[in-house]
Amino acid sequence: MAKRRRVGNLLALAVLSTLTQRPMHPYEMASILRERGKDRDMPIKWGSLYTVVQNLEKHGLVAATGSVREGGRPERTVYAITDAGSDELRDWVRELVSSPEREHLRFAAALSVLGALGPDETIGLLKQRLDLLDTELAADRAQLLREAAEIPRLFLVESEYELAIRVAEADWVRAFLAELTTGTFPHLDDWRAFHLTGEAPQELIDLAERGSTPD
């Protein structure tokens, strides 16, 4: 079971990791995180960065070490990670690496109510999704190859993982499409008939109710 973190926003994880390099002010943190594409690795709301940093300071995970002024801009507070922050960072990463956690994905949510659409429309939509996936995967592979020529692999493993997940999704969609288009998907005729007549066969109703009722 995941621990309750003093600051549980994943942006806090990114901030703590960034501050292991050196003390910096929030604007600099945001610039570095954007350069590294961290918003592709985790859900980041940039408008909450200052609030996250303040909460980290409140809980003793970072500390203000001074301020800097650049040109005519207002002074910016510089923060450093504390010993407690370093401990929190390592413990958090250990948990995330070692403990699988179910993530609620939008695609999975759609699949859970796929019966709202007919099989023929579903086939068209899945083909559209697969075309987009294949295009994105080709671009992602090319980008990863370019980055691998300049960046140590340690800093690319999250991109490798994301690519592997997307490949697995594309493979699953391709296999699902094959079942729908060849007619080998179970109860396909009943599913199609339901959308043509508006009446679900009793066998399909029984199967749906059986699947939603605990044993």
C-alpha positions as CSV (number, residue, x, y, z in Angstrom):
1,M,0.0,0.0,0.0
2,A,1.3,3.4,-0.9
3,K,2.5,5.6,1.9
4,R,0.8,8.9,2.7
5,R,3.4,11.5,1.7
6,R,3.7,14.8,3.5
7,V,3.6,16.4,0.0
8,G,2.1,13.8,-2.3
9,N,2.0,15.7,-5.6
10,L,4.3,14.1,-8.1
11,L,5.6,17.5,-9.0
12,A,7.2,17.5,-5.5
13,L,9.1,14.4,-6.5
14,A,10.4,16.2,-9.6
15,V,11.4,19.3,-7.5
16,L,13.2,17.2,-5.0
17,S,15.1,15.4,-7.7
18,T,16.1,18.6,-9.4
19,L,17.3,20.2,-6.2
20,T,19.8,17.3,-5.7
21,Q,21.9,19.1,-8.3
22,R,22.1,22.4,-6.6
23,P,20.0,25.1,-4.9
24,M,17.8,27.1,-7.2
25,H,14.7,29.3,-7.4
26,P,11.3,28.0,-8.6
27,Y,11.6,29.7,-12.0
28,E,14.9,27.9,-12.6
29,M,13.4,24.6,-11.5
30,A,10.5,25.0,-13.9
31,S,12.9,25.8,-16.8
32,I,15.0,22.7,-16.1
33,L,11.9,20.4,-15.7
34,R,10.5,21.7,-19.1
35,E,13.9,21.2,-20.8
36,R,13.9,17.6,-19.6
37,G,10.3,17.0,-20.7
38,K,9.2,16.0,-17.2
39,D,5.6,17.0,-18.1
40,R,5.7,13.9,-20.4
41,D,6.7,11.6,-17.5
42,M,4.2,12.8,-14.9
43,P,1.1,15.0,-14.6
44,I,2.5,18.5,-13.9
45,K,0.4,21.6,-13.4
46,W,2.9,24.4,-13.7
47,G,0.7,26.9,-11.9
48,S,1.0,24.8,-8.7
49,L,4.9,24.8,-8.7
50,Y,5.2,27.6,-6.1
51,T,2.6,26.1,-3.9
52,V,4.4,22.7,-4.0
53,V,7.7,24.4,-3.1
54,Q,6.1,26.2,-0.2
55,N,4.6,22.9,1.0
56,L,7.9,21.2,0.8
57,E,9.4,24.0,2.8
58,K,6.6,23.8,5.4
59,H,7.4,20.2,6.0
60,G,11.1,20.7,6.2
61,L,11.9,18.9,2.9
62,V,13.5,22.0,1.3
63,A,14.8,25.2,2.9
64,A,15.3,28.7,1.7
65,T,19.0,29.6,1.5
66,G,18.9,33.1,0.1
67,S,17.6,35.1,-2.8
68,V,18.8,36.4,-6.2
69,R,17.8,39.3,-8.4
70,E,18.3,39.3,-12.1
71,G,18.1,42.6,-13.9
72,G,15.0,44.5,-13.0
73,R,13.0,41.4,-11.9
74,P,11.8,40.9,-8.4
75,E,14.0,38.9,-6.0
76,R,13.6,35.2,-6.2
77,T,14.0,32.9,-3.2
78,V,16.5,30.1,-3.7
79,Y,15.8,26.7,-2.2
80,A,18.0,23.7,-1.3
81,I,17.0,20.2,-0.5
82,T,17.3,19.2,3.2
83,D,18.5,15.9,4.6
84,A,14.9,15.1,5.3
85,G,14.1,15.9,1.7
86,S,16.8,13.6,0.4
87,D,15.5,10.8,2.6
88,E,12.0,11.4,1.4
89,L,13.1,11.4,-2.3
90,R,14.9,8.1,-2.0
91,D,12.1,6.5,0.0
92,W,9.5,7.7,-2.5
93,V,11.5,6.4,-5.5
94,R,12.0,3.0,-3.8
95,E,8.3,2.7,-3.3
96,L,7.4,3.7,-6.8
97,V,9.9,1.3,-8.3
98,S,9.1,-1.7,-6.1
99,S,5.3,-1.5,-5.7
100,P,3.0,-1.8,-8.7
101,E,0.0,0.4,-8.5
102,R,-3.2,0.3,-10.6
103,E,-3.6,3.5,-12.7
104,H,-6.9,4.6,-13.9
105,L,-6.5,5.2,-17.7
106,R,-9.0,6.9,-19.9
107,F,-8.8,4.2,-22.5
108,A,-9.5,1.5,-19.9
109,A,-12.5,3.5,-18.8
110,A,-13.8,3.6,-22.4
111,L,-13.3,-0.1,-22.8
112,S,-15.3,-0.8,-19.7
113,V,-18.4,0.7,-21.3
114,L,-17.6,-0.2,-24.9
115,G,-21.1,-1.8,-25.3
116,A,-22.5,1.7,-25.7
117,L,-21.1,1.6,-29.3
118,G,-21.8,-0.9,-32.0
119,P,-19.0,-3.2,-33.2
120,D,-18.8,-1.6,-36.6
121,E,-18.3,1.9,-35.2
122,T,-15.8,0.5,-32.7
123,I,-13.8,-1.0,-35.5
124,G,-13.5,2.3,-37.2
125,L,-12.5,4.1,-34.0
126,L,-9.9,1.5,-33.1
127,K,-8.4,1.8,-36.6
128,Q,-8.2,5.5,-36.1
129,R,-6.5,5.0,-32.7
130,L,-4.1,2.5,-34.1
131,D,-3.1,4.7,-37.0
132,L,-2.3,7.5,-34.5
133,L,-0.4,5.1,-32.2
134,D,1.7,3.8,-35.1
135,T,2.5,7.4,-36.2
136,E,3.4,8.5,-32.6
137,L,5.5,5.3,-32.0
138,A,7.6,5.9,-35.1
139,A,8.3,9.5,-34.0
140,D,9.0,8.4,-30.4
141,R,11.5,5.7,-31.6
142,A,13.3,8.2,-33.8
143,Q,13.5,10.7,-31.0
144,L,14.8,8.1,-28.5
145,L,17.5,7.1,-31.0
146,R,18.6,10.7,-31.3
147,E,18.6,11.3,-27.6
148,A,20.5,8.0,-27.0
149,A,23.4,9.3,-29.1
150,E,23.9,12.2,-26.7
151,I,22.3,11.3,-23.3
152,P,23.3,8.5,-20.9
153,R,20.8,5.7,-20.9
154,L,20.1,6.2,-17.2
155,F,18.3,9.4,-18.0
156,L,16.3,7.8,-20.8
157,V,14.8,4.7,-19.1
158,E,11.5,6.5,-18.4
159,S,11.2,7.1,-22.2
160,E,12.0,3.5,-22.9
161,Y,9.3,2.4,-20.5
162,E,6.7,4.7,-21.9
163,L,7.6,3.5,-25.4
164,A,7.2,-0.1,-24.3
165,I,3.8,0.6,-22.8
166,R,2.6,2.3,-26.0
167,V,3.9,-0.6,-28.1
168,A,2.0,-3.1,-25.9
169,E,-1.1,-1.0,-26.3
170,A,-0.7,-0.9,-30.1
171,D,-0.2,-4.7,-30.2
172,W,-3.3,-5.2,-28.1
173,V,-5.5,-2.9,-30.2
174,R,-4.2,-4.6,-33.3
175,A,-5.1,-8.1,-32.0
176,F,-8.5,-6.9,-30.8
177,L,-9.2,-5.3,-34.2
178,A,-8.3,-8.6,-35.8
179,E,-10.9,-10.5,-33.7
180,L,-13.6,-7.9,-34.6
181,T,-12.9,-7.8,-38.3
182,T,-12.6,-11.6,-38.7
183,G,-15.7,-12.3,-36.6
184,T,-13.8,-14.4,-34.1
185,F,-14.7,-12.1,-31.1
186,P,-17.2,-14.0,-28.8
187,H,-20.9,-12.9,-29.1
188,L,-20.1,-10.4,-31.8
189,D,-23.4,-11.1,-33.6
190,D,-25.3,-10.5,-30.4
191,W,-23.5,-7.2,-29.8
192,R,-24.3,-6.1,-33.4
193,A,-27.9,-7.2,-33.1
194,F,-28.3,-5.2,-29.9
195,H,-27.4,-2.0,-31.7
196,L,-29.6,-2.9,-34.7
197,T,-32.7,-3.8,-32.7
198,G,-32.2,-2.1,-29.3
199,E,-32.9,-5.5,-27.6
200,A,-30.0,-7.4,-25.9
201,P,-30.2,-11.2,-26.1
202,Q,-30.9,-12.7,-22.8
203,E,-27.6,-14.7,-22.9
204,L,-25.7,-11.4,-23.2
205,I,-27.6,-9.9,-20.3
206,D,-26.9,-12.9,-18.2
207,L,-23.2,-12.7,-19.0
208,A,-23.0,-9.0,-18.2
209,E,-24.8,-9.5,-14.9
210,R,-22.6,-12.4,-14.0
211,G,-19.5,-10.3,-14.7
212,S,-20.6,-7.5,-12.4
213,T,-21.7,-9.6,-9.5
214,P,-19.0,-10.8,-6.9
215,D,-18.9,-14.6,-6.4
